[in-house]
Amino acid sequence: MAKYTTEKGRFTGLGPFGEGRDVTVSAVSESRNAPVIELYSRKDRKKTGSVHFGRDCRMGSVYSMKIKDIDTENTLYRLRLGKNEYIDPYAKYISGNARFGKRDGFGAFIIPENDSKLRGPHIEWQNVILYLLNVRAYTKDPSSGVKHPGTFSGLAEKIPYMKKLGVTSLILQPAYDFNEVTDNTMDGIRRLNLWGYVPGNYFVPKPSYAAGDPVEEFMRLADELHRNKMELIMQIYFLPEHTLSFIQEVMRYWVATYNVDGFEILGADLPVKDIVSDPYLTDTKLIFSDIDPDHIYGRRMPVSMNLGIKSSAFMYDMRKYLKGDEDMLGKVSAHILCNPEKNAVINYITSYSGFTLRDLVSYERKHNEKNGEGGSDGSDYNYSWNCGDEGTSRKKAVNRLRERQMKNALMLLILSQGVPMIKAGDEFGNTQRGNNNPWCQDNKISYLDWEDRKKNKELYEFTRSLLELRRAHPVLHGRYAKKMYDYISCGAPDASFHGEQAWNQSFANYNRHFAVLYSGSYERNANGRNDCDFYIAYNMHWTGHRFHPPKPPKGNKWEICLSSGEGKEAGIYDPEKNELAVYQRSIAILMTAADRTGDR
């Protein structure tokens, strides 16, 4: 065993810090015992020495020591407390853990540096389209056609696809080095944690998500996204015992080192107010679920609008409306226009947990038997409807209805004023075979089958067209909430609700149909002209309805620009009667035929 010269370190931060051939290691021990630094050869993983912290190397619960004249490039380390040997939680680089399902990692005395000048595009919330995915599951299936499946490189290969779809911002399920190896095996099934909502080595890109060097590969992914004017947002899961200073250090590190554009922060008892007010993160998107912005800001307006709040109420209410529940119009109409000033509201109908969009219209109950918990896991509150047949169906009427229902769900999501979040694969009808909690399914249940994009080309093209429509027309995604009155004296409110007759809304509990009119006079398009008017008729009733929209502005006419139905189900607009026939369980959009340059 080699002997090393040591001296008291500097208590300026935790983890390893290199200084030429010297390295300082600072570590925490909550017990009375000091940790031990175990050194290993990078070549063969054999132990080369042990370094004990001296008595003068302690400040509170922190120990710091400088190890002099050490081959930092070829030496690895772990910390040991008693008999327990572990990777330094503040390590910035891990050697090993490169195979998913096998944990053999060591800390390394390598401090990543990013000299890239490619910074994020800082897309304003009203222009954001979020796309939630799992790095491994997204391209692991051979059908993805990428060179390095299930990796950061494989994900980078799909950037042209995502950009063409209309995505602006990726949300990655945990991509730091979490421990995927679980301790239990149930019903003979070895379960690997594919999702990663567990503690981990928070400062390190997950080595098993890389084809080569994980640090360099993650940096290239961020650069390639930024080169394409897209954003990279990371989910990070913290425990209640993680301190504010630790949480801030982790987030600041990813922003400074990897140019990450934002975070979705998960966990219980999070210090949300302190995180949001961190001056280092005012340009960083911060996403939380179901919090009260008034608790954070009070009556004051935020200096920077970087906070996004995910709305689970949107998901539940829209699912209920989609399947035809009664007394939903008041809630649905409120969700459609919800667009607060202090924060972005993030809408979603599907997420990492729960059914995919395809399964939402194909199953009435979860099918989690393969998870090894006897079907007891996963939510029972899915608010789904199988359209008349559980699971895969050969009935043409059932399958046609399912296609329409998936389009309806996408329209409810993307045509709402808030920020839409799409679960990856929903755009081409990905299925998890009714499993609504596949956290342990590192297999085809979770992997995207890219052949579905060919099989369901119509759904994919519909999603792309819908996103393009939203992007091209600011009236569909304004920066500010609609005021619902004519405050510029143009002859129409910025937004208004209607029943079958114009200006006569009816949100009675038995109704399942209504319409919303957006006046383009309140927004300017990319050419600096008034935007188009839009009349969107929603009908989740099991019978068709005839709507009579307000007359279009002088010199314009209504035309159907998009509908969830096909053929006879697409809806018919009769300009002579000014009547829009909307098929059962469908949505139709009328749009003025041309941009307007003048007043009404």
DOZA-66181 format. One record per residue (C-alpha): x, y, z; residue in one letter; residue number from 1. Coordinates in steps of 0.1 Angstrom, whole numbers. Layout:
N
X:Y:Z:a:NUM $
...
***
This chain:
600
0:0:0:m:1 $
13:34:-9:a:2 $
18:61:17:k:3 $
6:96:11:y:4 $
16:130:25:t:5 $
-14:148:39:t:6 $
-23:182:55:e:7 $
-54:199:67:k:8 $
-77:209:39:g:9 $
-97:241:32:r:10 $
-133:241:43:f:11 $
-146:259:12:t:12 $
-169:232:-2:g:13 $
-177:195:-1:l:14 $
-163:168:-25:g:15 $
-130:166:-43:p:16 $
-110:196:-55:f:17 $
-79:192:-77:g:18 $
-48:214:-74:e:19 $
-23:200:-99:g:20 $
-11:167:-84:r:21 $
-27:176:-51:d:22 $
-63:169:-42:v:23 $
-85:181:-14:t:24 $
-114:159:-2:v:25 $
-141:173:21:s:26 $
-167:149:35:a:27 $
-195:149:60:v:28 $
-199:124:89:s:29 $
-229:127:112:e:30 $
-214:102:136:s:31 $
-185:107:160:r:32 $
-163:86:137:n:33 $
-143:102:109:a:34 $
-147:88:74:p:35 $
-118:71:57:v:36 $
-107:78:21:i:37 $
-100:45:3:e:38 $
-79:49:-28:l:39 $
-79:25:-58:y:40 $
-61:21:-91:s:41 $
-82:32:-120:r:42 $
-66:4:-142:k:43 $
-75:-27:-122:d:44 $
-97:-13:-93:r:45 $
-72:-27:-67:k:46 $
-68:-8:-34:k:47 $
-37:14:-33:t:48 $
-40:30:1:g:49 $
-62:44:29:s:50 $
-61:79:41:v:51 $
-75:88:76:h:52 $
-86:123:85:f:53 $
-65:139:112:g:54 $
-80:154:144:r:55 $
-73:189:132:d:56 $
-92:182:99:c:57 $
-127:186:114:r:58 $
-150:215:115:m:59 $
-184:206:129:g:60 $
-195:175:110:s:61 $
-172:182:80:v:62 $
-137:167:75:y:63 $
-113:182:50:s:64 $
-79:169:40:m:65 $
-54:176:12:k:66 $
-36:146:-3:i:67 $
-3:157:-19:k:68 $
14:144:-50:d:69 $
-12:119:-61:i:70 $
-19:107:-97:d:71 $
-53:122:-99:t:72 $
-60:109:-134:e:73 $
-54:73:-126:n:74 $
-66:71:-90:t:75 $
-102:64:-79:l:76 $
-117:67:-44:y:77 $
-145:58:-21:r:78 $
-154:69:14:l:79 $
-158:44:42:r:80 $
-176:48:75:l:81 $
-172:18:97:g:82 $
-176:-12:73:k:83 $
-198:7:49:n:84 $
-180:18:18:e:85 $
-198:43:-5:y:86 $
-193:67:-34:i:87 $
-188:103:-22:d:88 $
-222:120:-27:p:89 $
-203:151:-37:y:90 $
-182:134:-64:a:91 $
-184:152:-97:k:92 $
-173:122:-118:y:93 $
-179:85:-114:i:94 $
-159:57:-130:s:95 $
-180:26:-134:g:96 $
-217:21:-131:n:97 $
-217:20:-169:a:98 $
-240:-10:-173:r:99 $
-276:-5:-163:f:100 $
-284:-29:-135:g:101 $
-248:-33:-123:k:102 $
-233:-10:-96:r:103 $
-195:-9:-95:d:104 $
-188:28:-93:g:105 $
-159:48:-78:f:106 $
-155:85:-74:g:107 $
-128:101:-95:a:108 $
-106:132:-90:f:109 $
-119:147:-121:i:110 $
-137:181:-120:i:111 $
-157:187:-153:p:112 $
-154:220:-170:e:113 $
-176:233:-197:n:114 $
-162:260:-220:d:115 $
-192:258:-244:s:116 $
-205:292:-256:k:117 $
-238:277:-266:l:118 $
-263:290:-241:r:119 $
-300:281:-238:g:120 $
-325:300:-258:p:121 $
-345:311:-227:h:122 $
-379:305:-244:i:123 $
-408:324:-228:e:124 $
-433:302:-212:w:125 $
-461:310:-236:q:126 $
-440:296:-264:n:127 $
-429:264:-246:v:128 $
-440:229:-256:i:129 $
-428:204:-230:l:130 $
-419:168:-239:y:131 $
-414:144:-210:l:132 $
-393:113:-215:l:133 $
-370:87:-200:n:134 $
-336:87:-215:v:135 $
-332:49:-215:r:136 $
-368:40:-226:a:137 $
-370:66:-253:y:138 $
-345:50:-277:t:139 $
-336:16:-261:k:140 $
-359:-4:-284:d:141 $
-341:-14:-317:p:142 $
-370:2:-336:s:143 $
-356:36:-326:s:144 $
-329:32:-352:g:145 $
-303:51:-333:v:146 $
-266:41:-332:k:147 $
-264:41:-294:h:148 $
-298:30:-280:p:149 $
-309:41:-245:g:150 $
-282:68:-241:t:151 $
-277:106:-242:f:152 $
-262:101:-277:s:153 $
-293:82:-288:g:154 $
-315:110:-275:l:155 $
-294:136:-294:a:156 $
-300:116:-326:e:157 $
-337:122:-321:k:158 $
-335:160:-318:i:159 $
-345:165:-355:p:160 $
-376:144:-349:y:161 $
-386:163:-318:m:162 $
-380:196:-335:k:163 $
-401:187:-365:k:164 $
-428:176:-341:l:165 $
-429:210:-325:g:166 $
-412:203:-292:v:167 $
-392:232:-276:t:168 $
-382:219:-242:s:169 $
-373:184:-230:l:170 $
-380:172:-195:i:171 $
-358:142:-186:l:172 $
-368:118:-159:q:173 $
-338:115:-134:p:174 $
-306:114:-155:a:175 $
-282:118:-126:y:176 $
-266:86:-113:d:177 $
-293:70:-92:f:178 $
-292:34:-79:n:179 $
-315:14:-102:e:180 $
-307:-19:-84:v:181 $
-335:-27:-59:t:182 $
-331:-50:-29:d:183 $
-362:-71:-35:n:184 $
-374:-96:-60:t:185 $
-411:-102:-61:m:186 $
-428:-132:-78:d:187 $
-394:-143:-91:g:188 $
-390:-109:-110:i:189 $
-358:-90:-106:r:190 $
-369:-54:-105:r:191 $
-348:-26:-118:l:192 $
-358:10:-111:n:193 $
-362:26:-145:l:194 $
-376:59:-133:w:195 $
-351:69:-108:g:196 $
-371:87:-81:y:197 $
-347:77:-54:v:198 $
-316:94:-39:p:199 $
-285:93:-60:g:200 $
-251:108:-69:n:201 $
-267:141:-77:y:202 $
-237:158:-94:f:203 $
-230:132:-120:v:204 $
-248:123:-153:p:205 $
-258:87:-152:k:206 $
-230:66:-166:p:207 $
-253:38:-179:s:208 $
-271:64:-200:y:209 $
-239:71:-219:a:210 $
-223:53:-248:a:211 $
-189:67:-238:g:212 $
-178:94:-213:d:213 $
-211:104:-195:p:214 $
-199:140:-188:v:215 $
-188:147:-223:e:216 $
-219:130:-237:e:217 $
-243:150:-216:f:218 $
-225:182:-225:m:219 $
-229:174:-262:r:220 $
-266:167:-257:l:221 $
-271:201:-241:a:222 $
-251:218:-268:d:223 $
-270:201:-296:e:224 $
-303:211:-280:l:225 $
-292:247:-277:h:226 $
-279:247:-312:r:227 $
-314:238:-323:n:228 $
-329:265:-300:k:229 $
-344:239:-276:m:230 $
-342:236:-238:e:231 $
-330:209:-215:l:232 $
-350:205:-182:i:233 $
-341:179:-156:m:234 $
-363:162:-131:q:235 $
-345:159:-97:i:236 $
-360:140:-67:y:237 $
-349:151:-32:f:238 $
-356:136:2:l:239 $
-370:157:31:p:240 $
-337:154:49:e:241 $
-319:172:20:h:242 $
-311:207:32:t:243 $
-318:238:12:l:244 $
-280:245:8:s:245 $
-276:210:-7:f:246 $
-305:214:-31:i:247 $
-292:248:-42:q:248 $
-257:235:-47:e:249 $
-269:206:-69:v:250 $
-291:229:-91:m:251 $
-264:256:-94:r:252 $
-239:230:-104:y:253 $
-259:216:-133:w:254 $
-267:251:-145:v:255 $
-230:263:-143:a:256 $
-214:231:-155:t:257 $
-239:216:-180:y:258 $
-259:247:-191:n:259 $
-291:231:-180:v:260 $
-321:253:-186:d:261 $
-345:242:-159:g:262 $
-356:217:-133:f:263 $
-387:199:-122:e:264 $
-381:195:-85:i:265 $
-398:165:-69:l:266 $
-401:153:-33:g:267 $
-419:161:-1:a:268 $
-415:191:22:d:269 $
-395:210:-4:l:270 $
-383:246:5:p:271 $
-400:259:-25:v:272 $
-400:296:-16:k:273 $
-363:296:-9:d:274 $
-355:277:-41:i:275 $
-376:301:-63:v:276 $
-359:331:-47:s:277 $
-323:318:-53:d:278 $
-306:347:-72:p:279 $
-285:322:-92:y:280 $
-316:306:-107:l:281 $
-337:336:-118:t:282 $
-331:327:-155:d:283 $
-337:290:-148:t:284 $
-371:274:-153:k:285 $
-383:259:-120:l:286 $
-413:235:-121:i:287 $
-432:223:-90:f:288 $
-465:204:-87:s:289 $
-497:219:-72:d:290 $
-482:247:-51:i:291 $
-498:280:-43:d:292 $
-479:309:-59:p:293 $
-493:334:-35:d:294 $
-475:315:-7:h:295 $
-443:324:-26:i:296 $
-449:358:-39:y:297 $
-477:372:-18:g:298 $
-491:403:-35:r:299 $
-458:412:-52:r:300 $
-450:403:-88:m:301 $
-419:382:-94:p:302 $
-388:398:-108:v:303 $
-384:370:-133:s:304 $
-412:347:-145:m:305 $
-394:314:-141:n:306 $
-418:294:-120:l:307 $
-440:268:-136:g:308 $
-467:249:-117:i:309 $
-480:216:-129:k:310 $
-518:212:-126:s:311 $
-530:177:-116:s:312 $
-565:192:-115:a:313 $
-563:198:-153:f:314 $
-554:162:-158:m:315 $
-583:148:-137:y:316 $
-609:172:-150:d:317 $
-600:168:-186:m:318 $
-601:130:-183:r:319 $
-635:131:-168:k:320 $
-648:155:-195:y:321 $
-632:133:-222:l:322 $
-651:103:-212:k:323 $
-684:122:-209:g:324 $
-689:128:-171:d:325 $
-716:154:-163:e:326 $
-712:188:-147:d:327 $
-677:194:-161:m:328 $
-681:224:-183:l:329 $
-674:250:-156:g:330 $
-641:234:-146:k:331 $
-631:226:-182:v:332 $
-637:261:-194:s:333 $
-617:275:-165:a:334 $
-588:252:-173:h:335 $
-588:262:-209:i:336 $
-583:299:-201:l:337 $
-561:295:-171:c:338 $
-530:316:-177:n:339 $
-519:334:-145:p:340 $
-495:364:-144:e:341 $
-471:354:-117:k:342 $
-463:319:-130:n:343 $
-468:295:-159:a:344 $
-495:268:-155:v:345 $
-483:235:-170:i:346 $
-511:213:-183:n:347 $
-509:176:-189:y:348 $
-533:147:-195:i:349 $
-507:119:-192:t:350 $
-474:118:-173:s:351 $
-447:92:-163:y:352 $
-471:76:-139:s:353 $
-506:65:-150:g:354 $
-518:54:-184:f:355 $
-503:65:-217:t:356 $
-527:83:-240:l:357 $
-534:51:-260:r:358 $
-541:32:-228:d:359 $
-563:60:-214:l:360 $
-588:52:-241:v:361 $
-582:14:-242:s:362 $
-584:3:-205:y:363 $
-608:10:-177:e:364 $
-586:-7:-151:r:365 $
-548:-10:-146:k:366 $
-530:-42:-156:h:367 $
-499:-41:-134:n:368 $
-496:-79:-128:e:369 $
-461:-80:-143:k:370 $
-448:-55:-117:n:371 $
-447:-84:-92:g:372 $
-470:-68:-66:e:373 $
-501:-87:-73:g:374 $
-517:-56:-91:g:375 $
-518:-37:-58:s:376 $
-495:-9:-70:d:377 $
-503:21:-92:g:378 $
-532:45:-89:s:379 $
-568:33:-91:d:380 $
-580:68:-100:y:381 $
-574:68:-137:n:382 $
-607:82:-149:y:383 $
-602:63:-182:s:384 $
-627:48:-206:w:385 $
-620:18:-229:n:386 $
-645:29:-255:c:387 $
-664:-4:-252:g:388 $
-637:-30:-252:d:389 $
-609:-37:-227:e:390 $
-574:-37:-242:g:391 $
-566:-45:-278:t:392 $
-597:-46:-299:s:393 $
-606:-59:-334:r:394 $
-638:-39:-336:k:395 $
-636:-11:-362:k:396 $
-660:11:-344:a:397 $
-641:9:-311:v:398 $
-608:16:-328:n:399 $
-622:45:-347:r:400 $
-636:60:-315:l:401 $
-603:55:-297:r:402 $
-585:74:-325:e:403 $
-610:103:-321:r:404 $
-607:103:-284:q:405 $
-569:105:-285:m:406 $
-572:135:-308:k:407 $
-598:150:-285:n:408 $
-574:147:-256:a:409 $
-545:163:-276:l:410 $
-568:192:-286:m:411 $
-580:197:-250:l:412 $
-544:199:-240:l:413 $
-527:219:-268:i:414 $
-556:244:-274:l:415 $
-556:254:-237:s:416 $
-538:287:-229:q:417 $
-514:272:-204:g:418 $
-481:254:-212:v:419 $
-488:219:-226:p:420 $
-467:189:-215:m:421 $
-468:158:-238:i:422 $
-456:124:-226:k:423 $
-432:111:-252:a:424 $
-448:85:-275:g:425 $
-483:98:-270:d:426 $
-480:116:-303:e:427 $
-480:82:-321:f:428 $
-501:61:-298:g:429 $
-475:43:-276:n:430 $
-489:17:-253:t:431 $
-477:2:-220:q:432 $
-503:-26:-223:r:433 $
-524:-12:-195:g:434 $
-496:-9:-170:n:435 $
-500:24:-152:n:436 $
-469:21:-129:n:437 $
-441:5:-150:p:438 $
-413:19:-128:w:439 $
-396:-15:-127:c:440 $
-402:-26:-163:q:441 $
-369:-22:-180:d:442 $
-383:-39:-211:n:443 $
-407:-34:-240:k:444 $
-435:-24:-217:i:445 $
-416:9:-211:s:446 $
-396:12:-242:y:447 $
-411:32:-271:l:448 $
-419:11:-301:d:449 $
-410:34:-330:w:450 $
-428:12:-354:e:451 $
-460:27:-339:d:452 $
-451:60:-356:r:453 $
-455:43:-390:k:454 $
-486:24:-379:k:455 $
-502:55:-364:n:456 $
-489:81:-389:k:457 $
-522:99:-390:e:458 $
-521:105:-352:l:459 $
-485:117:-354:y:460 $
-493:141:-383:e:461 $
-524:154:-364:f:462 $
-503:161:-333:t:463 $
-477:179:-354:r:464 $
-504:200:-372:s:465 $
-520:209:-339:l:466 $
-487:221:-324:l:467 $
-479:241:-356:e:468 $
-514:257:-354:l:469 $
-507:267:-318:r:470 $
-472:280:-326:r:471 $
-484:301:-356:a:472 $
-512:318:-338:h:473 $
-504:338:-306:p:474 $
-542:341:-299:v:475 $
-540:304:-289:l:476 $
-511:309:-264:h:477 $
-511:345:-252:g:478 $
-487:359:-226:r:479 $
-515:372:-204:y:480 $
-548:359:-192:a:481 $
-579:366:-213:k:482 $
-600:394:-198:k:483 $
-633:382:-213:m:484 $
-645:417:-224:y:485 $
-639:441:-253:d:486 $
-613:463:-237:y:487 $
-599:477:-271:i:488 $
-634:485:-285:s:489 $
-630:463:-315:c:490 $
-665:448:-313:g:491 $
-657:415:-295:a:492 $
-641:403:-263:p:493 $
-607:388:-264:d:494 $
-623:355:-254:a:495 $
-659:344:-250:s:496 $
-679:312:-244:f:497 $
-709:301:-264:h:498 $
-735:274:-265:g:499 $
-753:261:-296:e:500 $
-764:297:-302:q:501 $
-738:325:-304:a:502 $
-734:345:-271:w:503 $
-756:321:-253:n:504 $
-735:299:-231:q:505 $
-750:271:-211:s:506 $
-729:253:-185:f:507 $
-758:233:-171:a:508 $
-747:201:-154:n:509 $
-763:179:-181:y:510 $
-745:197:-210:n:511 $
-713:182:-224:r:512 $
-708:207:-253:h:513 $
-697:243:-255:f:514 $
-676:266:-277:a:515 $
-650:293:-272:v:516 $
-643:323:-295:l:517 $
-608:339:-296:y:518 $
-606:373:-312:s:519 $
-574:378:-332:g:520 $
-577:416:-328:s:521 $
-559:413:-294:y:522 $
-528:396:-307:e:523 $
-503:401:-335:r:524 $
-489:373:-357:n:525 $
-453:370:-369:a:526 $
-461:394:-398:n:527 $
-472:421:-373:g:528 $
-509:418:-384:r:529 $
-539:410:-364:n:530 $
-542:373:-357:d:531 $
-571:352:-371:c:532 $
-603:346:-351:d:533 $
-608:311:-338:f:534 $
-641:294:-329:y:535 $
-635:260:-312:i:536 $
-665:238:-306:a:537 $
-661:210:-279:y:538 $
-685:182:-279:n:539 $
-679:152:-255:m:540 $
-716:142:-257:h:541 $
-726:109:-272:w:542 $
-748:127:-297:t:543 $
-739:154:-323:g:544 $
-747:191:-318:h:545 $
-752:220:-342:r:546 $
-734:252:-333:f:547 $
-741:287:-347:h:548 $
-709:308:-342:p:549 $
-709:346:-342:p:550 $
-706:360:-377:k:551 $
-670:364:-388:p:552 $
-655:399:-392:p:553 $
-665:418:-424:k:554 $
-646:405:-454:g:555 $
-638:372:-437:n:556 $
-654:338:-436:k:557 $
-653:308:-413:w:558 $
-636:276:-425:e:559 $
-629:243:-407:i:560 $
-592:242:-402:c:561 $
-589:211:-380:l:562 $
-612:185:-365:s:563 $
-607:153:-344:s:564 $
-630:134:-367:g:565 $
-624:120:-401:e:566 $
-648:116:-430:g:567 $
-684:120:-419:k:568 $
-671:125:-384:e:569 $
-651:156:-393:a:570 $
-679:181:-389:g:571 $
-696:202:-415:i:572 $
-698:240:-417:y:573 $
-727:255:-437:d:574 $
-719:292:-444:p:575 $
-754:299:-457:e:576 $
-769:288:-423:k:577 $
-738:298:-404:n:578 $
-741:264:-388:e:579 $
-713:240:-376:l:580 $
-724:204:-372:a:581 $
-701:187:-347:v:582 $
-701:149:-345:y:583 $
-705:131:-313:q:584 $
-674:130:-290:r:585 $
-654:153:-313:s:586 $
-639:188:-314:i:587 $
-639:211:-345:a:588 $
-620:244:-351:i:589 $
-632:272:-372:l:590 $
-607:298:-383:m:591 $
-612:330:-403:t:592 $
-599:325:-438:a:593 $
-573:352:-438:a:594 $
-554:375:-415:d:595 $
-570:409:-410:r:596 $
-552:442:-412:t:597 $
-579:466:-403:g:598 $
-607:470:-377:d:599 $
-640:452:-378:r:600 $
***
